[in-house]
């Protein structure tokens, strides 16, 4: 029985690592978007574009933490959107999944 628990724990760890590595690669696409946008404006506007992209990520993270995750993955109880998991409550076991969904 102990061997089965160790195998299940190993599977969960490998799954979490895979999700986090994949999410990090997806997050680095934001840097590519920043380069594309800064290349399509005048040189004097580059810093504004880069700050805008930084704020997009920061404000998106706060919004996803506060409301988005709860709407998307909260308990729906027959309603249209989720009604729990707002402001990051009850995501202790789902942190890698939470990060992946925020990155998208």
C-alpha positions as CSV (number, residue, x, y, z in Angstrom):
1,X,0.0,0.0,0.0
2,X,2.9,2.3,0.8
3,X,4.3,1.8,-2.7
4,X,1.1,2.8,-4.3
5,X,1.0,6.0,-2.3
6,X,4.6,6.8,-3.3
7,X,3.7,6.2,-7.0
8,X,0.6,8.5,-6.7
9,X,2.7,11.2,-5.1
10,X,5.3,10.9,-7.8
11,X,2.7,11.2,-10.5
12,X,1.3,14.3,-8.9
13,X,4.7,15.9,-8.5
14,X,5.6,15.2,-12.2
15,X,2.2,16.6,-13.3
16,X,2.7,19.8,-11.3
17,X,6.2,20.2,-12.7
18,X,5.0,19.7,-16.2
19,X,2.2,22.2,-15.7
20,X,4.6,24.8,-14.2
21,X,7.2,24.4,-16.9
22,X,4.6,24.7,-19.7
23,X,3.0,27.7,-18.0
24,X,6.4,29.4,-17.8
25,X,7.0,28.9,-21.5
26,X,3.6,30.3,-22.3
27,X,4.2,33.3,-20.0
28,X,7.4,34.1,-21.9
29,X,5.2,34.7,-24.9
30,X,4.3,38.0,-23.2
31,X,8.0,39.1,-23.8
32,X,7.5,38.3,-27.5
33,X,4.3,40.4,-27.6
34,X,6.2,43.2,-26.0
35,X,8.9,43.0,-28.7
36,X,6.4,43.0,-31.5
37,X,4.5,45.9,-30.1
38,X,7.6,48.0,-29.4
39,X,8.9,47.3,-32.9
40,X,5.7,48.6,-34.4
41,X,5.8,52.0,-32.7
42,X,8.2,55.0,-32.8
43,X,11.3,54.8,-30.6
44,X,9.9,57.4,-28.2
45,X,7.0,55.2,-27.4
46,X,8.9,52.0,-26.6
47,X,9.0,52.6,-22.9
48,X,5.2,53.3,-22.8
49,X,4.5,50.0,-24.6
50,X,6.7,48.0,-22.3
51,X,5.1,49.6,-19.2
52,X,1.7,48.9,-20.7
53,X,2.6,45.2,-21.1
54,X,4.0,45.0,-17.6
55,X,0.7,46.5,-16.2
56,X,-1.3,44.1,-18.3
57,X,0.3,41.2,-16.6
58,X,0.1,42.7,-13.1
59,X,-3.5,43.8,-13.3
60,X,-4.5,40.6,-15.0
61,X,-2.9,38.6,-12.2
62,X,-4.8,40.7,-9.6
63,X,-8.1,40.4,-11.5
64,X,-7.7,36.7,-12.0
65,X,-6.9,36.2,-8.3
66,X,-9.8,38.3,-7.1
67,X,-12.6,37.3,-9.4
68,X,-11.6,35.3,-12.5
69,X,-10.7,32.0,-10.9
70,X,-13.8,32.0,-8.8
71,X,-16.0,32.7,-11.8
72,X,-14.3,30.0,-13.9
73,X,-13.7,27.2,-11.4
74,X,-15.9,28.0,-8.4
75,X,-18.8,25.7,-7.4
76,X,-21.6,26.6,-9.7
77,X,-24.6,25.0,-7.9
78,X,-26.6,25.2,-11.1
79,X,-25.9,28.8,-11.9
80,X,-24.1,30.3,-14.9
81,X,-20.8,31.2,-13.1
82,X,-18.9,30.0,-10.1
83,X,-19.9,31.1,-6.7
84,X,-16.8,30.2,-4.6
85,X,-13.0,30.4,-4.7
86,X,-13.0,34.2,-4.9
87,X,-10.0,36.2,-3.8
88,X,-7.8,33.0,-3.9
89,X,-9.7,31.1,-1.2
90,X,-9.6,27.3,-1.6
91,X,-6.8,27.1,-4.2
92,X,-4.2,25.5,-1.9
93,X,-4.2,22.2,-3.8
94,X,-4.7,23.8,-7.2
95,X,-1.8,26.3,-7.3
96,X,-0.2,24.9,-10.5
97,X,-3.5,24.7,-12.2
98,X,-4.3,28.3,-11.0
99,X,-1.0,29.6,-12.4
100,X,-1.6,27.9,-15.7
101,X,-5.0,29.3,-16.1
102,X,-3.8,32.8,-15.2
103,X,-1.0,32.6,-17.8
104,X,-3.6,31.9,-20.4
